[in-house]
């Protein structure tokens, strides 16, 4: 799993859009507000 998702550190949080594309990755523990913002914006990004 680590190689497939290119996880370099833990904790690792990844947000994917509704098409299954990576929208945002946090390599260190993010603030809750940053995760919520990334989830809300996931489908707004092209990708």
PyMOL Python script that loads the backbone (N, CA, C, O; Angstrom):
from pymol import cmd

cmd.read_pdbstr("""\
ATOM      1  N   UNK A   1       0.822  -1.180   0.000  1.00  0.00           N
ATOM      2  CA  UNK A   1       0.000   0.000   0.000  1.00  0.00           C
ATOM      3  C   UNK A   1       0.875   1.256   0.000  1.00  0.00           C
ATOM      4  O   UNK A   1       0.556   2.242  -0.663  1.00  0.00           O
ATOM      5  N   UNK A   2       1.951   1.210   0.730  1.00  0.00           N
ATOM      6  CA  UNK A   2       2.822   2.379   0.811  1.00  0.00           C
ATOM      7  C   UNK A   2       3.387   2.747  -0.564  1.00  0.00           C
ATOM      8  O   UNK A   2       3.414   3.925  -0.921  1.00  0.00           O
ATOM      9  N   UNK A   3       3.829   1.778  -1.322  1.00  0.00           N
ATOM     10  CA  UNK A   3       4.389   2.058  -2.649  1.00  0.00           C
ATOM     11  C   UNK A   3       3.305   2.483  -3.638  1.00  0.00           C
ATOM     12  O   UNK A   3       3.508   3.405  -4.428  1.00  0.00           O
ATOM     13  N   UNK A   4       2.163   1.817  -3.593  1.00  0.00           N
ATOM     14  CA  UNK A   4       1.080   2.108  -4.531  1.00  0.00           C
ATOM     15  C   UNK A   4       0.595   3.552  -4.399  1.00  0.00           C
ATOM     16  O   UNK A   4       0.414   4.242  -5.402  1.00  0.00           O
ATOM     17  N   UNK A   5       0.388   4.004  -3.172  1.00  0.00           N
ATOM     18  CA  UNK A   5      -0.114   5.353  -2.940  1.00  0.00           C
ATOM     19  C   UNK A   5       0.994   6.378  -2.735  1.00  0.00           C
ATOM     20  O   UNK A   5       0.720   7.554  -2.496  1.00  0.00           O
ATOM     21  N   UNK A   6       2.263   5.928  -2.829  1.00  0.00           N
ATOM     22  CA  UNK A   6       3.429   6.808  -2.676  1.00  0.00           C
ATOM     23  C   UNK A   6       3.437   7.509  -1.321  1.00  0.00           C
ATOM     24  O   UNK A   6       3.717   8.704  -1.225  1.00  0.00           O
ATOM     25  N   UNK A   7       3.128   6.749  -0.287  1.00  0.00           N
ATOM     26  CA  UNK A   7       3.114   7.285   1.070  1.00  0.00           C
ATOM     27  C   UNK A   7       4.543   7.337   1.577  1.00  0.00           C
ATOM     28  O   UNK A   7       5.231   6.318   1.623  1.00  0.00           O
ATOM     29  N   UNK A   8       4.985   8.521   1.954  1.00  0.00           N
ATOM     30  CA  UNK A   8       6.346   8.695   2.437  1.00  0.00           C
ATOM     31  C   UNK A   8       6.415   8.829   3.948  1.00  0.00           C
ATOM     32  O   UNK A   8       7.428   8.475   4.553  1.00  0.00           O
ATOM     33  N   UNK A   9       5.368   9.329   4.562  1.00  0.00           N
ATOM     34  CA  UNK A   9       5.349   9.533   6.005  1.00  0.00           C
ATOM     35  C   UNK A   9       3.978   9.162   6.555  1.00  0.00           C
ATOM     36  O   UNK A   9       3.014   9.017   5.803  1.00  0.00           O
ATOM     37  N   UNK A  10       3.901   9.012   7.852  1.00  0.00           N
ATOM     38  CA  UNK A  10       2.609   8.818   8.501  1.00  0.00           C
ATOM     39  C   UNK A  10       2.509   9.812   9.641  1.00  0.00           C
ATOM     40  O   UNK A  10       3.544  10.117  10.235  1.00  0.00           O
ATOM     41  N   UNK A  11       1.380  10.326   9.986  1.00  0.00           N
ATOM     42  CA  UNK A  11       0.116  10.030   9.307  1.00  0.00           C
ATOM     43  C   UNK A  11       0.082  10.647   7.917  1.00  0.00           C
ATOM     44  O   UNK A  11       0.758  11.642   7.655  1.00  0.00           O
ATOM     45  N   UNK A  12      -0.698  10.062   7.039  1.00  0.00           N
ATOM     46  CA  UNK A  12      -0.844  10.520   5.662  1.00  0.00           C
ATOM     47  C   UNK A  12      -2.333  10.589   5.368  1.00  0.00           C
ATOM     48  O   UNK A  12      -3.044   9.595   5.519  1.00  0.00           O
ATOM     49  N   UNK A  13      -2.802  11.740   4.955  1.00  0.00           N
ATOM     50  CA  UNK A  13      -4.218  11.926   4.648  1.00  0.00           C
ATOM     51  C   UNK A  13      -4.328  12.325   3.187  1.00  0.00           C
ATOM     52  O   UNK A  13      -3.659  13.254   2.735  1.00  0.00           O
ATOM     53  N   UNK A  14      -5.171  11.620   2.457  1.00  0.00           N
ATOM     54  CA  UNK A  14      -5.381  11.921   1.045  1.00  0.00           C
ATOM     55  C   UNK A  14      -6.870  12.155   0.802  1.00  0.00           C
ATOM     56  O   UNK A  14      -7.720  11.452   1.350  1.00  0.00           O
ATOM     57  N   UNK A  15      -7.169  13.145  -0.020  1.00  0.00           N
ATOM     58  CA  UNK A  15      -8.548  13.468  -0.387  1.00  0.00           C
ATOM     59  C   UNK A  15      -8.672  13.246  -1.897  1.00  0.00           C
ATOM     60  O   UNK A  15      -7.893  13.778  -2.688  1.00  0.00           O
ATOM     61  N   UNK A  16      -9.670  12.446  -2.271  1.00  0.00           N
ATOM     62  CA  UNK A  16      -9.919  12.154  -3.680  1.00  0.00           C
ATOM     63  C   UNK A  16     -11.237  12.784  -4.099  1.00  0.00           C
ATOM     64  O   UNK A  16     -12.147  12.937  -3.284  1.00  0.00           O
ATOM     65  N   UNK A  17     -11.336  13.150  -5.379  1.00  0.00           N
ATOM     66  CA  UNK A  17     -12.590  13.714  -5.868  1.00  0.00           C
ATOM     67  C   UNK A  17     -13.551  12.589  -6.232  1.00  0.00           C
ATOM     68  O   UNK A  17     -13.215  11.414  -6.082  1.00  0.00           O
ATOM     69  N   UNK A  18     -14.725  12.933  -6.701  1.00  0.00           N
ATOM     70  CA  UNK A  18     -15.744  11.922  -7.003  1.00  0.00           C
ATOM     71  C   UNK A  18     -15.373  11.059  -8.206  1.00  0.00           C
ATOM     72  O   UNK A  18     -16.008  10.031  -8.440  1.00  0.00           O
ATOM     73  N   UNK A  19     -14.363  11.455  -8.969  1.00  0.00           N
ATOM     74  CA  UNK A  19     -13.882  10.656 -10.091  1.00  0.00           C
ATOM     75  C   UNK A  19     -12.730   9.745  -9.698  1.00  0.00           C
ATOM     76  O   UNK A  19     -12.180   9.040 -10.543  1.00  0.00           O
ATOM     77  N   UNK A  20     -12.359   9.754  -8.417  1.00  0.00           N
ATOM     78  CA  UNK A  20     -11.277   8.905  -7.942  1.00  0.00           C
ATOM     79  C   UNK A  20      -9.891   9.465  -8.166  1.00  0.00           C
ATOM     80  O   UNK A  20      -8.903   8.746  -8.021  1.00  0.00           O
ATOM     81  N   UNK A  21      -9.801  10.723  -8.515  1.00  0.00           N
ATOM     82  CA  UNK A  21      -8.499  11.376  -8.730  1.00  0.00           C
ATOM     83  C   UNK A  21      -8.046  12.049  -7.443  1.00  0.00           C
ATOM     84  O   UNK A  21      -8.850  12.629  -6.712  1.00  0.00           O
ATOM     85  N   UNK A  22      -6.754  11.964  -7.179  1.00  0.00           N
ATOM     86  CA  UNK A  22      -6.193  12.611  -6.005  1.00  0.00           C
ATOM     87  C   UNK A  22      -6.378  14.119  -6.114  1.00  0.00           C
ATOM     88  O   UNK A  22      -5.988  14.731  -7.109  1.00  0.00           O
ATOM     89  N   UNK A  23      -6.965  14.701  -5.103  1.00  0.00           N
ATOM     90  CA  UNK A  23      -7.212  16.130  -5.088  1.00  0.00           C
ATOM     91  C   UNK A  23      -6.212  16.852  -4.190  1.00  0.00           C
ATOM     92  O   UNK A  23      -5.690  17.906  -4.554  1.00  0.00           O
ATOM     93  N   UNK A  24      -5.949  16.282  -3.020  1.00  0.00           N
ATOM     94  CA  UNK A  24      -5.041  16.915  -2.055  1.00  0.00           C
ATOM     95  C   UNK A  24      -4.446  15.837  -1.167  1.00  0.00           C
ATOM     96  O   UNK A  24      -5.149  14.924  -0.735  1.00  0.00           O
ATOM     97  N   UNK A  25      -3.146  15.942  -0.895  1.00  0.00           N
ATOM     98  CA  UNK A  25      -2.481  15.015   0.018  1.00  0.00           C
ATOM     99  C   UNK A  25      -1.780  15.816   1.104  1.00  0.00           C
ATOM    100  O   UNK A  25      -1.131  16.827   0.837  1.00  0.00           O
ATOM    101  N   UNK A  26      -1.926  15.350   2.309  1.00  0.00           N
ATOM    102  CA  UNK A  26      -1.271  15.967   3.458  1.00  0.00           C
ATOM    103  C   UNK A  26      -0.204  14.991   3.942  1.00  0.00           C
ATOM    104  O   UNK A  26      -0.537  13.888   4.375  1.00  0.00           O
ATOM    105  N   UNK A  27       1.035  15.361   3.879  1.00  0.00           N
ATOM    106  CA  UNK A  27       2.125  14.469   4.268  1.00  0.00           C
ATOM    107  C   UNK A  27       2.340  14.442   5.773  1.00  0.00           C
ATOM    108  O   UNK A  27       2.989  13.533   6.291  1.00  0.00           O
ATOM    109  N   UNK A  28       1.810  15.416   6.469  1.00  0.00           N
ATOM    110  CA  UNK A  28       1.884  15.448   7.927  1.00  0.00           C
ATOM    111  C   UNK A  28       0.471  15.645   8.451  1.00  0.00           C
ATOM    112  O   UNK A  28      -0.450  15.916   7.679  1.00  0.00           O
ATOM    113  N   UNK A  29       0.300  15.513   9.738  1.00  0.00           N
ATOM    114  CA  UNK A  29      -1.035  15.629  10.320  1.00  0.00           C
ATOM    115  C   UNK A  29      -1.621  17.014  10.054  1.00  0.00           C
ATOM    116  O   UNK A  29      -1.086  18.014  10.533  1.00  0.00           O
ATOM    117  N   UNK A  30      -2.715  17.079   9.294  1.00  0.00           N
ATOM    118  CA  UNK A  30      -3.318  18.365   8.971  1.00  0.00           C
ATOM    119  C   UNK A  30      -4.274  18.831  10.066  1.00  0.00           C
ATOM    120  O   UNK A  30      -4.714  18.050  10.910  1.00  0.00           O
ATOM    121  N   UNK A  31      -4.573  20.096  10.027  1.00  0.00           N
ATOM    122  CA  UNK A  31      -5.621  20.651  10.884  1.00  0.00           C
ATOM    123  C   UNK A  31      -6.968  20.226  10.300  1.00  0.00           C
ATOM    124  O   UNK A  31      -7.100  20.072   9.085  1.00  0.00           O
ATOM    125  N   UNK A  32      -7.952  20.038  11.152  1.00  0.00           N
ATOM    126  CA  UNK A  32      -9.279  19.606  10.713  1.00  0.00           C
ATOM    127  C   UNK A  32      -9.847  20.572   9.672  1.00  0.00           C
ATOM    128  O   UNK A  32     -10.423  20.141   8.672  1.00  0.00           O
ATOM    129  N   UNK A  33      -9.690  21.857   9.900  1.00  0.00           N
ATOM    130  CA  UNK A  33     -10.201  22.854   8.963  1.00  0.00           C
ATOM    131  C   UNK A  33      -9.593  22.725   7.580  1.00  0.00           C
ATOM    132  O   UNK A  33     -10.272  22.953   6.579  1.00  0.00           O
ATOM    133  N   UNK A  34      -8.319  22.360   7.514  1.00  0.00           N
ATOM    134  CA  UNK A  34      -7.657  22.175   6.219  1.00  0.00           C
ATOM    135  C   UNK A  34      -8.204  20.959   5.481  1.00  0.00           C
ATOM    136  O   UNK A  34      -8.348  20.985   4.259  1.00  0.00           O
ATOM    137  N   UNK A  35      -8.506  19.898   6.219  1.00  0.00           N
ATOM    138  CA  UNK A  35      -9.088  18.706   5.597  1.00  0.00           C
ATOM    139  C   UNK A  35     -10.493  19.013   5.085  1.00  0.00           C
ATOM    140  O   UNK A  35     -10.844  18.635   3.968  1.00  0.00           O
ATOM    141  N   UNK A  36     -11.290  19.690   5.890  1.00  0.00           N
ATOM    142  CA  UNK A  36     -12.646  20.052   5.460  1.00  0.00           C
ATOM    143  C   UNK A  36     -12.621  20.922   4.217  1.00  0.00           C
ATOM    144  O   UNK A  36     -13.422  20.726   3.303  1.00  0.00           O
ATOM    145  N   UNK A  37     -11.720  21.870   4.178  1.00  0.00           N
ATOM    146  CA  UNK A  37     -11.580  22.745   3.011  1.00  0.00           C
ATOM    147  C   UNK A  37     -11.198  21.926   1.769  1.00  0.00           C
ATOM    148  O   UNK A  37     -11.733  22.157   0.685  1.00  0.00           O
ATOM    149  N   UNK A  38     -10.285  20.984   1.926  1.00  0.00           N
ATOM    150  CA  UNK A  38      -9.861  20.141   0.804  1.00  0.00           C
ATOM    151  C   UNK A  38     -11.008  19.276   0.297  1.00  0.00           C
ATOM    152  O   UNK A  38     -11.154  19.086  -0.910  1.00  0.00           O
ATOM    153  N   UNK A  39     -11.826  18.748   1.213  1.00  0.00           N
ATOM    154  CA  UNK A  39     -12.966  17.928   0.809  1.00  0.00           C
ATOM    155  C   UNK A  39     -13.987  18.769   0.047  1.00  0.00           C
ATOM    156  O   UNK A  39     -14.516  18.338  -0.978  1.00  0.00           O
ATOM    157  N   UNK A  40     -14.256  19.958   0.547  1.00  0.00           N
ATOM    158  CA  UNK A  40     -15.227  20.835  -0.119  1.00  0.00           C
ATOM    159  C   UNK A  40     -14.757  21.251  -1.506  1.00  0.00           C
ATOM    160  O   UNK A  40     -15.570  21.446  -2.410  1.00  0.00           O
ATOM    161  N   UNK A  41     -13.440  21.387  -1.676  1.00  0.00           N
ATOM    162  CA  UNK A  41     -12.885  21.840  -2.949  1.00  0.00           C
ATOM    163  C   UNK A  41     -12.495  20.702  -3.892  1.00  0.00           C
ATOM    164  O   UNK A  41     -12.075  20.968  -5.018  1.00  0.00           O
ATOM    165  N   UNK A  42     -12.618  19.461  -3.472  1.00  0.00           N
ATOM    166  CA  UNK A  42     -12.138  18.329  -4.252  1.00  0.00           C
ATOM    167  C   UNK A  42     -12.722  18.271  -5.654  1.00  0.00           C
ATOM    168  O   UNK A  42     -11.997  18.007  -6.613  1.00  0.00           O
ATOM    169  N   UNK A  43     -13.998  18.510  -5.786  1.00  0.00           N
ATOM    170  CA  UNK A  43     -14.620  18.429  -7.117  1.00  0.00           C
ATOM    171  C   UNK A  43     -14.564  19.750  -7.886  1.00  0.00           C
ATOM    172  O   UNK A  43     -14.985  19.812  -9.041  1.00  0.00           O
ATOM    173  N   UNK A  44     -14.058  20.779  -7.268  1.00  0.00           N
ATOM    174  CA  UNK A  44     -13.917  22.047  -7.966  1.00  0.00           C
ATOM    175  C   UNK A  44     -12.654  22.086  -8.802  1.00  0.00           C
ATOM    176  O   UNK A  44     -12.558  22.855  -9.758  1.00  0.00           O
ATOM    177  N   UNK A  45     -11.670  21.244  -8.438  1.00  0.00           N
ATOM    178  CA  UNK A  45     -10.398  21.210  -9.159  1.00  0.00           C
ATOM    179  C   UNK A  45     -10.542  20.340 -10.391  1.00  0.00           C
ATOM    180  O   UNK A  45     -11.274  19.349 -10.382  1.00  0.00           O
ATOM    181  N   UNK A  46      -9.856  20.706 -11.432  1.00  0.00           N
ATOM    182  CA  UNK A  46      -9.845  19.881 -12.640  1.00  0.00           C
ATOM    183  C   UNK A  46      -8.798  18.811 -12.450  1.00  0.00           C
ATOM    184  O   UNK A  46      -7.758  19.056 -11.840  1.00  0.00           O
ATOM    185  N   UNK A  47      -9.061  17.638 -12.962  1.00  0.00           N
ATOM    186  CA  UNK A  47      -8.062  16.591 -12.801  1.00  0.00           C
ATOM    187  C   UNK A  47      -8.564  15.302 -13.074  1.00  0.00           C
ATOM    188  O   UNK A  47      -7.828  14.320 -12.978  1.00  0.00           O
TER     189      UNK A  47
END
""", "prot")
cmd.dss("prot")
cmd.show_as("cartoon", "prot")
cmd.util.cbc("prot")
cmd.orient("prot")
